[in-house]
Amino acid sequence: MKRIARDAWLYLMAIPILLWTLLPIYHIFLFSISSKDSAFSGALWPAKPTLRNFETIAQQHHFYLHHFWAQIWNSLWIAVAVGLITLFVATCAAFAISRLKVKGGRAVMNLALFTYFIPAAFLAIPMYKAMGIFGLLNSRWSLVLAMVTLAAPYAIWVLKQASDKLPYELDEAARIDGATPLQLFRLVYLPLMTPSLVAIGTYALLLAWNEYLYAYLLLSHERTITLAVALGHFISADDSPWELLMATGLVYALPPAAIYYAFRGYMVSGLTSGAVKA
Amino acid sequence: MSQWQTWGAIMLAPYVLVFLAFVLYPVSYGLWLARDPASYVRLFADPIFLRTVVNTIVFLLVAVNLKFLLALWLSGFFVHERVWIRWLSVLFLLPWAVPSIPTIFSIRFMFNPEWGVVNSVIFRLTAQDGPNWLNDPQIGLGLAMLTHIWKSLPFWALILIAGRLSIPREQYEAASVDGASVWQRFKYVTWPSLRTLYLTSTILSMIWTLGDFNSVYLLTGGGPADLTHVLATLGIRYIRLDQVDMAMATIVCAMPLVLPLVYYMMKNLSKSDQQ
């Protein structure tokens, strides 16, 4: 009896949680399968669901969508580059700090953590200025390097935590066998670290794909911007095509959501354990 | 052994270069640009600035604390062992898993006074026109806070769920045997174990919330009449107006808010790192 009462209570709580979570997302989905007229009618399900919006996007048949394929390619290119470069930079640094015990490693770790704690929107301002001085504005590389700067501190932190847990006897055995540091890195360290590397690569990739502010500041030409910035352009006019905006937004949101759910096991345990340690 | 130190230095070099070029150099240069006291005089003379500081503090105190109370409550809900609750928790993560731009625009259109679904429901129920949501500075800022909560609540609920799951079961069983009520179990078992995690998470979330540009900019654009800005969006606004010194001065003024929080987090993390 007590259990039934508690279950009824749980069901009652589930309803507002579900509505709160899904309403904005359902709203995107509803708009993207609606024609303009039915999207604006306020109905909960369109009278005639349609895939026309996606057709318009694929054929780039709208003023805001003339460079859709170039822009989604930019997003993909930048996300993959950020994932790979962050992995390279952070894995090397974590190995040097945690396994090679390089002098000054601890200081570098603290500097990285400090960077991690600077609110991203604050760092954006001096970063924008510096990219201008480096002559990188409007180049994909400006966004790639900026995102590597943002992703690397957390990546190093998580990888260092993970590699501290590997037994040191491994390193000593390798040294006695006359292995060079590079051999230790390639043959022992990388294979053992694979799960964390997958989580961190995915983390950096998603961070870059989802980024709006830095992309908006650093890239401005129609052909160099990412899809995120292009979505922002939609609402510059009063008569925005909201149904196309939502359909494009759905296309943009699906890959990260899919990747996220595919790697959920890795992401949740790997990333949350490092985020906050009590 | 020096071979190991040499390789250590070589492998640390890529990150050190990234740090020097894209953190240390920009920040030093930015601070140098903000050295002129005149920019601060102009900043304080800008009527938007004071309003922005108040908005930011309200945003931090109200949104972050409300978010954590909700997260604490939700974590208690999600630790119940039911199959359907596990499925619900998978759905519940969606706001965190999808990028903010489409979802924030979606919320923005829901509150469109003429065409949005919220006002059309209000009209159907009451035959009255609903409020002009995002054109009212107070409601606009309130909705920006709700948007922020909607987006980041799943992440923090997840952290607190992990915290609750690490509390030994026997403690709850012992409490039940002693006939403890739900409130007493929370007060004497859950909260003492969760308190440190709850506080650290709140501090970390406050730092990140200071840098939350999207929830305000994509929802209200800082409007109406620049009344809903927070420090993050105000800085970017000055950049767009090509007033870099003002943008940097804005950040410098935020430092008294940021640095104590960062100091607390750094101390905390290096303590747990040594253990």
Interface residues (C-beta under 8 A of the other chain):
Chain A: D7 L10 M13 A14 I17 L18 W20 T21 L22 L23 P24 I25 H27 I28 F31 F40 G42 F88 V89 A90 C92 A93 F95 A96 I97 L100 K101 V102 K103 G104 G105 V108 N110 L111 A112 L113 F114 T115 F117 I118 P119 A120 A121 F122 L123 A124 I125 P126 M127 Y128 K129 A130 I133 F134 L145 A146 V148 T149 A152 I156 Q161 T180 P181 L182 F185 W209 N210 Y212 L213 L217 A228 L231 G232 F234 I235 W242 L245 M246 T248 G249 L250 Y252 A253 P256 A257 Y260 Y261 R264 V268 T272 S273 A275 V276 K277 A278
Chain B: Q3 W4 Q5 W7 G8 A9 M11 L12 P14 Y15 V16 V18 F19 A21 F22 V23 Y25 P26 V27 Y29 G30 L33 L74 F77 H80 R82 W84 I85 L88 V90 L91 F92 L93 L94 P95 A97 V98 P99 S100 I101 P102 T103 F105 S106 I107 R108 F109 M110 W115 V117 S120 V121 W150 P154 F155 L158 I159 A162 G163 T196 L197 T200 S201 L204 I207 W208 L210 G211 D212 F213 N214 Y217 L218 L231 A232 T233 G235 I236 I239 V244 A247 M248 I251 A254 V258 L261 V262 M265 M266 L269 S270 S272 D273
